[in-house]
Amino acid sequence: KTLTNNGKMFSNFYKLGELYSKTKIKSPVYLVNKIHKKTLFKYIVDNNFTLVIATHLFPALTLTAINKDDNYKKINFITIATDYEPCPFLEETKPNYLIMQKGLEKAFMAKGISKEILIPSGIPVSSRFIENAKNIKNEFNIKNEQVILIMLGSMGFGNVLALLKQLENENYKIITICGTNMKLLEEIQDRNFKNVIPFGFTKNINDFIYTADVVVSKPGGLSSTEIAAIRKPLIHMFAIPGIETYNMNYFKEHNMSLNCNNYLELKDMINELLYNKELQTKLINNQNKYINSESAKELVNIIKENF
């Protein structure tokens, strides 16, 4: 609900979190997640797990609380930072190792995270996700048209209908992924755009990314990494204020994507990227330079060597 009204409430919470994080006072976020330590510990022990990988701040805080309590045996765990900036309160977690994007070591250390636990191998993306992606144009009877993929996140964030109205007379096909936002999916279907193929939640997003000539996406840390790992020309827009703004800025500063500030600009930006092969090549070369497609394999090796 904090993401309604273009994420204004979420943005305010995030800014407060950043300010509170600087005080170094134990956060209420830690105290809330500490409540779950008994339940989580029992689940880990009952299932005989010897290692936990936390891809979100909350379970990492709970695991930290377990390890600080002498009444519990210690749990080995790895935290994966799934964005391109350390989030507020990450410094309160105490994992064995913290996996993060290469080049951001100073930002993580500035929050008080020990250099010794940082492993800058990149956000892990499944090798199968990359290698098994296939072209699915034939499934939609797309012949010679170019394809624009619009990925809106699991909740279908942003003024999508207004965006599609700007693009409805273009010659390319637009595949729109609405995630779990069924209301948005129905609205797009009701408009019956002649060049738009709308989808709800899908389990083969890698095929859609691979099929696209240009991808338009929210700058989520995971989705941006997956797109870049498949090496696709990328336009970022509809950032949820806070961590996604950092993600978008990181990609822009490293010339891995273009930033679109509003849907009125999108048509020109798509056309520029579709027909400017030199620009496409620059973005993809930088994705290849900064995004490690072997990150998941490296994580497996780290686990085999250390646990």
C-alpha positions as a Markdown table, in Angstrom:
| # | Residue | x | y | z |
|---|---|---|---|---|
| 1 | Lys | 0.0 | 0.0 | 0.0 |
| 2 | Thr | 3.0 | 2.3 | 0.5 |
| 3 | Leu | 3.6 | 2.1 | -3.3 |
| 4 | Thr | 0.3 | 3.8 | -4.2 |
| 5 | Asn | 0.4 | 7.5 | -5.3 |
| 6 | Asn | 3.6 | 6.8 | -7.2 |
| 7 | Gly | 5.4 | 5.4 | -4.1 |
| 8 | Lys | 5.4 | 8.7 | -2.2 |
| 9 | Met | 4.8 | 7.1 | 1.2 |
| 10 | Phe | 7.4 | 4.4 | 0.5 |
| 11 | Ser | 9.9 | 7.1 | -0.5 |
| 12 | Asn | 9.3 | 8.9 | 2.8 |
| 13 | Phe | 9.8 | 5.7 | 4.8 |
| 14 | Tyr | 13.0 | 4.9 | 2.9 |
| 15 | Lys | 14.4 | 8.4 | 3.6 |
| 16 | Leu | 13.6 | 8.0 | 7.3 |
| 17 | Gly | 15.3 | 4.6 | 7.3 |
| 18 | Glu | 18.4 | 6.1 | 5.8 |
| 19 | Leu | 18.5 | 8.8 | 8.4 |
| 20 | Tyr | 17.9 | 6.4 | 11.3 |
| 21 | Ser | 20.5 | 4.0 | 9.9 |
| 22 | Lys | 23.1 | 6.8 | 10.3 |
| 23 | Thr | 22.4 | 7.1 | 14.1 |
| 24 | Lys | 23.8 | 3.6 | 14.7 |
| 25 | Ile | 21.0 | 3.0 | 17.2 |
| 26 | Lys | 19.4 | -0.4 | 17.2 |
| 27 | Ser | 16.5 | -0.1 | 14.7 |
| 28 | Pro | 12.9 | -1.0 | 15.3 |
| 29 | Val | 13.2 | -3.1 | 12.1 |
| 30 | Tyr | 15.8 | -5.4 | 13.9 |
| 31 | Leu | 13.6 | -5.6 | 17.0 |
| 32 | Val | 10.5 | -6.6 | 15.0 |
| 33 | Asn | 12.4 | -9.3 | 13.1 |
| 34 | Lys | 14.0 | -10.5 | 16.3 |
| 35 | Ile | 10.6 | -11.7 | 17.4 |
| 36 | His | 10.7 | -14.5 | 14.8 |
| 37 | Lys | 14.0 | -16.1 | 15.9 |
| 38 | Lys | 12.4 | -19.0 | 17.8 |
| 39 | Thr | 10.2 | -20.0 | 14.8 |
| 40 | Leu | 13.0 | -19.7 | 12.3 |
| 41 | Phe | 15.6 | -21.5 | 14.4 |
| 42 | Lys | 13.2 | -24.4 | 14.9 |
| 43 | Tyr | 12.5 | -24.6 | 11.2 |
| 44 | Ile | 16.2 | -24.6 | 10.4 |
| 45 | Val | 17.0 | -27.3 | 13.0 |
| 46 | Asp | 14.0 | -29.5 | 12.2 |
| 47 | Asn | 15.0 | -29.6 | 8.5 |
| 48 | Asn | 18.7 | -30.2 | 9.2 |
| 49 | Phe | 19.9 | -27.2 | 7.2 |
| 50 | Thr | 23.6 | -26.3 | 7.6 |
| 51 | Leu | 23.6 | -23.0 | 5.7 |
| 52 | Val | 21.0 | -20.3 | 5.0 |
| 53 | Ile | 21.1 | -17.8 | 2.1 |
| 54 | Ala | 19.2 | -14.7 | 2.8 |
| 55 | Thr | 18.1 | -12.6 | -0.1 |
| 56 | His | 16.2 | -10.0 | 2.0 |
| 57 | Leu | 17.1 | -7.8 | 4.9 |
| 58 | Phe | 14.4 | -9.2 | 7.2 |
| 59 | Pro | 15.5 | -12.9 | 7.5 |
| 60 | Ala | 19.1 | -11.7 | 7.7 |
| 61 | Leu | 18.1 | -9.7 | 10.8 |
| 62 | Thr | 16.3 | -12.7 | 12.3 |
| 63 | Leu | 19.3 | -14.9 | 11.7 |
| 64 | Thr | 21.6 | -12.3 | 13.3 |
| 65 | Ala | 19.3 | -12.2 | 16.4 |
| 66 | Ile | 19.6 | -16.0 | 16.6 |
| 67 | Asn | 23.4 | -15.9 | 16.5 |
| 68 | Lys | 23.5 | -13.2 | 19.2 |
| 69 | Asp | 21.5 | -15.4 | 21.6 |
| 70 | Asp | 23.6 | -17.8 | 23.6 |
| 71 | Asn | 20.6 | -20.1 | 24.1 |
| 72 | Tyr | 20.8 | -21.0 | 20.4 |
| 73 | Lys | 23.5 | -22.7 | 18.4 |
| 74 | Lys | 25.1 | -20.6 | 15.7 |
| 75 | Ile | 23.6 | -20.7 | 12.2 |
| 76 | Asn | 25.9 | -20.2 | 9.2 |
| 77 | Phe | 24.3 | -17.8 | 6.7 |
| 78 | Ile | 25.1 | -15.7 | 3.6 |
| 79 | Thr | 23.4 | -12.4 | 2.8 |
| 80 | Ile | 22.9 | -11.4 | -0.8 |
| 81 | Ala | 22.5 | -7.7 | -1.4 |
| 82 | Thr | 20.1 | -7.7 | -4.4 |
| 83 | Asp | 20.4 | -4.0 | -5.2 |
| 84 | Tyr | 23.1 | -1.6 | -6.3 |
| 85 | Glu | 23.3 | 0.3 | -3.0 |
| 86 | Pro | 23.4 | -1.1 | 0.6 |
| 87 | Cys | 19.9 | -0.7 | 2.1 |
| 88 | Pro | 19.2 | 0.9 | 5.5 |
| 89 | Phe | 19.9 | -1.4 | 8.5 |
| 90 | Leu | 21.9 | -3.9 | 6.4 |
| 91 | Glu | 24.8 | -3.0 | 8.7 |
| 92 | Glu | 22.9 | -4.6 | 11.6 |
| 93 | Thr | 23.1 | -8.0 | 9.9 |
| 94 | Lys | 26.1 | -10.3 | 10.8 |
| 95 | Pro | 26.4 | -12.9 | 8.1 |
| 96 | Asn | 29.4 | -15.1 | 7.4 |
| 97 | Tyr | 29.7 | -13.5 | 4.0 |
| 98 | Leu | 27.8 | -10.8 | 2.1 |
| 99 | Ile | 27.5 | -11.1 | -1.7 |
| 100 | Met | 27.3 | -7.8 | -3.5 |
| 101 | Gln | 28.0 | -5.9 | -6.8 |
| 102 | Lys | 31.7 | -5.4 | -7.5 |
| 103 | Gly | 32.7 | -1.7 | -7.3 |
| 104 | Leu | 30.4 | -1.0 | -4.3 |
| 105 | Glu | 32.8 | -2.1 | -1.6 |
| 106 | Lys | 33.3 | 1.5 | -0.3 |
| 107 | Ala | 29.6 | 2.1 | 0.0 |
| 108 | Phe | 29.1 | -1.0 | 2.0 |
| 109 | Met | 32.2 | -0.4 | 4.2 |
| 110 | Ala | 30.9 | 3.2 | 4.9 |
| 111 | Lys | 27.9 | 1.7 | 6.5 |
| 112 | Gly | 30.2 | -0.2 | 9.0 |
| 113 | Ile | 30.2 | -3.6 | 7.2 |
| 114 | Ser | 33.5 | -5.4 | 7.5 |
| 115 | Lys | 35.6 | -5.7 | 4.4 |
| 116 | Glu | 36.5 | -9.2 | 5.3 |
| 117 | Ile | 32.9 | -10.6 | 4.8 |
| 118 | Leu | 32.3 | -8.8 | 1.4 |
| 119 | Ile | 32.4 | -10.9 | -1.7 |
| 120 | Pro | 31.9 | -8.7 | -4.8 |
| 121 | Ser | 31.0 | -11.4 | -7.2 |
| 122 | Gly | 27.7 | -9.8 | -8.3 |
| 123 | Ile | 24.0 | -10.5 | -7.8 |
| 124 | Pro | 23.6 | -14.2 | -8.7 |
| 125 | Val | 21.5 | -15.0 | -11.8 |
| 126 | Ser | 20.9 | -18.7 | -12.6 |
| 127 | Ser | 23.1 | -20.0 | -15.4 |
| 128 | Arg | 20.0 | -21.9 | -16.7 |
| 129 | Phe | 18.0 | -18.6 | -16.7 |
| 130 | Ile | 20.6 | -17.1 | -19.1 |
| 131 | Glu | 21.6 | -20.1 | -21.2 |
| 132 | Asn | 18.1 | -21.7 | -21.7 |
| 133 | Ala | 16.4 | -18.4 | -22.8 |
| 134 | Lys | 14.9 | -18.8 | -26.2 |
| 135 | Asn | 13.1 | -16.8 | -28.9 |
| 136 | Ile | 9.3 | -17.1 | -28.6 |
| 137 | Lys | 8.2 | -14.8 | -31.5 |
| 138 | Asn | 6.5 | -17.7 | -33.3 |
| 139 | Glu | 4.3 | -18.4 | -30.3 |
| 140 | Phe | 2.7 | -14.9 | -30.9 |
| 141 | Asn | 2.8 | -15.1 | -34.7 |
| 142 | Ile | 5.3 | -12.3 | -34.8 |
| 143 | Lys | 7.1 | -12.3 | -38.1 |
| 144 | Asn | 9.3 | -9.4 | -39.1 |
| 145 | Glu | 8.2 | -6.9 | -36.4 |
| 146 | Gln | 10.6 | -5.8 | -33.7 |
| 147 | Val | 9.6 | -6.5 | -30.2 |
| 148 | Ile | 9.5 | -4.1 | -27.2 |
| 149 | Leu | 9.2 | -5.8 | -23.8 |
| 150 | Ile | 7.7 | -3.7 | -21.0 |
| 151 | Met | 8.4 | -5.2 | -17.5 |
| 152 | Leu | 6.5 | -3.5 | -14.8 |
| 153 | Gly | 7.5 | -5.5 | -11.7 |
| 154 | Ser | 5.4 | -8.0 | -9.8 |
| 155 | Met | 2.8 | -5.4 | -8.9 |
| 156 | Gly | 2.6 | -3.6 | -12.3 |
| 157 | Phe | 3.8 | -0.2 | -11.1 |
| 158 | Gly | 3.4 | 3.1 | -13.0 |
| 159 | Asn | 1.1 | 4.8 | -15.4 |
| 160 | Val | 1.1 | 2.1 | -18.0 |
| 161 | Leu | -2.0 | 2.9 | -19.9 |
| 162 | Ala | -0.8 | 6.4 | -20.6 |
| 163 | Leu | 2.5 | 4.9 | -21.8 |
| 164 | Leu | 0.8 | 2.4 | -24.1 |
| 165 | Lys | -1.4 | 5.2 | -25.6 |
| 166 | Gln | 1.8 | 6.9 | -26.7 |
| 167 | Leu | 3.0 | 3.8 | -28.4 |
| 168 | Glu | -0.2 | 2.3 | -30.0 |
| 169 | Asn | 0.5 | 3.5 | -33.5 |
| 170 | Glu | 4.1 | 2.3 | -33.7 |
| 171 | Asn | 5.0 | -0.5 | -36.0 |
| 172 | Tyr | 6.7 | -2.8 | -33.4 |
| 173 | Lys | 5.0 | -5.3 | -31.2 |
| 174 | Ile | 4.8 | -4.5 | -27.4 |
| 175 | Ile | 4.7 | -7.3 | -24.9 |
| 176 | Thr | 3.6 | -6.0 | -21.5 |
| 177 | Ile | 4.1 | -8.0 | -18.3 |
| 178 | Cys | 1.7 | -6.9 | -15.6 |
| 179 | Gly | 2.8 | -9.3 | -12.9 |
| 180 | Thr | 0.2 | -9.9 | -10.3 |
| 181 | Asn | -1.7 | -6.7 | -11.1 |
| 182 | Met | -4.8 | -8.3 | -12.6 |
| 183 | Lys | -6.7 | -5.0 | -12.7 |
| 184 | Leu | -4.0 | -3.5 | -14.9 |
| 185 | Leu | -4.0 | -6.6 | -17.2 |
| 186 | Glu | -7.8 | -6.4 | -17.6 |
| 187 | Glu | -7.6 | -2.7 | -18.4 |
| 188 | Ile | -5.1 | -3.2 | -21.1 |
| 189 | Gln | -7.1 | -6.1 | -22.5 |
| 190 | Asp | -10.2 | -4.0 | -22.6 |
| 191 | Arg | -8.4 | -1.2 | -24.5 |
| 192 | Asn | -7.6 | -3.8 | -27.3 |
| 193 | Phe | -4.4 | -2.0 | -28.4 |
| 194 | Lys | -3.6 | -3.4 | -31.9 |
| 195 | Asn | 0.2 | -3.8 | -31.2 |
| 196 | Val | 0.1 | -4.8 | -27.5 |
| 197 | Ile | 0.3 | -8.3 | -26.2 |
| 198 | Pro | -0.5 | -8.2 | -22.4 |
| 199 | Phe | 0.6 | -10.8 | -19.9 |
| 200 | Gly | 0.0 | -11.3 | -16.2 |
| 201 | Phe | 2.5 | -13.3 | -14.1 |
| 202 | Thr | 4.8 | -15.5 | -16.1 |
| 203 | Lys | 7.5 | -18.1 | -15.1 |
| 204 | Asn | 9.5 | -17.8 | -18.3 |
| 205 | Ile | 10.4 | -14.2 | -18.2 |
| 206 | Asn | 13.9 | -15.1 | -19.5 |
| 207 | Asp | 12.3 | -16.1 | -22.9 |
| 208 | Phe | 10.5 | -12.8 | -23.1 |
| 209 | Ile | 13.7 | -10.9 | -22.4 |
| 210 | Tyr | 15.6 | -12.9 | -24.9 |
| 211 | Thr | 12.9 | -12.3 | -27.6 |
| 212 | Ala | 12.8 | -8.5 | -27.1 |
| 213 | Asp | 14.8 | -6.1 | -29.2 |
| 214 | Val | 14.5 | -3.5 | -26.4 |
| 215 | Val | 13.5 | -3.9 | -22.8 |
| 216 | Val | 11.7 | -1.2 | -20.8 |
| 217 | Ser | 11.8 | -2.0 | -17.1 |
| 218 | Lys | 11.4 | -0.8 | -13.6 |
| 219 | Pro | 15.0 | -0.6 | -12.1 |
| 220 | Gly | 14.5 | -3.5 | -9.6 |
| 221 | Gly | 17.9 | -4.9 | -8.6 |
| 222 | Leu | 17.1 | -8.5 | -9.6 |
| 223 | Ser | 15.2 | -7.8 | -12.8 |
| 224 | Ser | 17.8 | -5.3 | -14.0 |
| 225 | Thr | 20.6 | -7.8 | -13.4 |
| 226 | Glu | 18.7 | -10.5 | -15.3 |
| 227 | Ile | 18.1 | -8.3 | -18.3 |
| 228 | Ala | 21.8 | -7.2 | -18.3 |
| 229 | Ala | 22.9 | -10.8 | -17.9 |
| 230 | Ile | 21.0 | -11.7 | -21.1 |
| 231 | Arg | 22.7 | -8.6 | -22.6 |
| 232 | Lys | 19.7 | -6.6 | -23.9 |
| 233 | Pro | 19.3 | -2.9 | -24.7 |
| 234 | Leu | 17.6 | -1.5 | -21.6 |
| 235 | Ile | 15.5 | 1.6 | -20.8 |
| 236 | His | 14.7 | 2.2 | -17.1 |
| 237 | Met | 11.6 | 4.0 | -15.9 |
| 238 | Phe | 8.9 | 3.9 | -13.2 |
| 239 | Ala | 11.5 | 3.7 | -10.4 |
| 240 | Ile | 10.0 | 3.2 | -6.9 |
| 241 | Pro | 11.7 | 6.1 | -5.0 |
| 242 | Gly | 14.4 | 4.8 | -2.8 |
| 243 | Ile | 16.6 | 1.8 | -3.6 |
| 244 | Glu | 15.4 | 1.6 | -7.2 |
| 245 | Thr | 16.6 | 5.2 | -7.8 |
| 246 | Tyr | 20.0 | 4.0 | -6.7 |
| 247 | Asn | 19.8 | 1.0 | -9.1 |
| 248 | Met | 18.8 | 3.3 | -12.0 |
| 249 | Asn | 21.6 | 5.7 | -11.3 |
| 250 | Tyr | 24.1 | 2.9 | -11.1 |
| 251 | Phe | 23.1 | 1.5 | -14.5 |
| 252 | Lys | 23.1 | 5.0 | -16.0 |
| 253 | Glu | 26.5 | 6.0 | -14.6 |
| 254 | His | 28.0 | 2.7 | -16.0 |
| 255 | Asn | 26.3 | 3.2 | -19.4 |
| 256 | Met | 24.3 | 0.0 | -19.1 |
| 257 | Ser | 20.9 | 1.5 | -19.7 |
| 258 | Leu | 19.0 | 4.7 | -20.6 |
| 259 | Asn | 16.8 | 6.5 | -18.2 |
| 260 | Cys | 13.4 | 7.7 | -19.1 |
| 261 | Asn | 11.9 | 10.3 | -16.9 |
| 262 | Asn | 8.3 | 10.2 | -18.2 |
| 263 | Tyr | 6.2 | 8.3 | -20.6 |
| 264 | Leu | 6.0 | 11.2 | -23.1 |
| 265 | Glu | 9.8 | 10.7 | -23.7 |
| 266 | Leu | 9.6 | 7.0 | -24.2 |
| 267 | Lys | 8.6 | 6.8 | -27.8 |
| 268 | Asp | 11.6 | 8.8 | -29.0 |
| 269 | Met | 13.9 | 6.9 | -26.6 |
| 270 | Ile | 12.7 | 3.5 | -27.9 |
| 271 | Asn | 13.1 | 4.6 | -31.5 |
| 272 | Glu | 16.6 | 5.9 | -30.8 |
| 273 | Leu | 17.7 | 2.7 | -29.2 |
| 274 | Leu | 16.0 | 0.5 | -31.8 |
| 275 | Tyr | 17.8 | 2.0 | -34.8 |
| 276 | Asn | 21.1 | 3.2 | -33.2 |
| 277 | Lys | 23.2 | 0.1 | -33.3 |
| 278 | Glu | 26.2 | 1.9 | -32.0 |
| 279 | Leu | 24.3 | 2.9 | -28.8 |
| 280 | Gln | 23.0 | -0.7 | -28.5 |
| 281 | Thr | 26.5 | -2.1 | -28.7 |
| 282 | Lys | 27.8 | 0.4 | -26.1 |
| 283 | Leu | 25.1 | -0.6 | -23.6 |
| 284 | Ile | 25.6 | -4.3 | -24.1 |
| 285 | Asn | 29.4 | -4.0 | -23.9 |
| 286 | Asn | 29.1 | -2.3 | -20.6 |
| 287 | Gln | 26.6 | -4.9 | -19.3 |
| 288 | Asn | 29.2 | -7.5 | -20.3 |
| 289 | Lys | 31.9 | -5.5 | -18.4 |
| 290 | Tyr | 30.0 | -4.9 | -15.2 |
| 291 | Ile | 27.4 | -7.7 | -14.8 |
| 292 | Asn | 28.9 | -11.1 | -14.0 |
| 293 | Ser | 27.0 | -13.8 | -15.8 |
| 294 | Glu | 29.0 | -16.4 | -13.8 |
| 295 | Ser | 27.8 | -15.0 | -10.5 |
| 296 | Ala | 25.7 | -18.0 | -9.5 |
| 297 | Lys | 28.5 | -20.5 | -10.3 |
| 298 | Glu | 30.8 | -18.4 | -8.2 |
| 299 | Leu | 28.4 | -18.4 | -5.3 |
| 300 | Val | 28.3 | -22.2 | -5.5 |
| 301 | Asn | 32.1 | -22.4 | -5.4 |
| 302 | Ile | 32.1 | -20.0 | -2.4 |
| 303 | Ile | 29.8 | -22.3 | -0.5 |
| 304 | Lys | 31.8 | -25.5 | -1.5 |
| 305 | Glu | 35.0 | -23.9 | -0.3 |
| 306 | Asn | 33.8 | -22.4 | 3.0 |
| 307 | Phe | 31.0 | -24.6 | 4.4 |
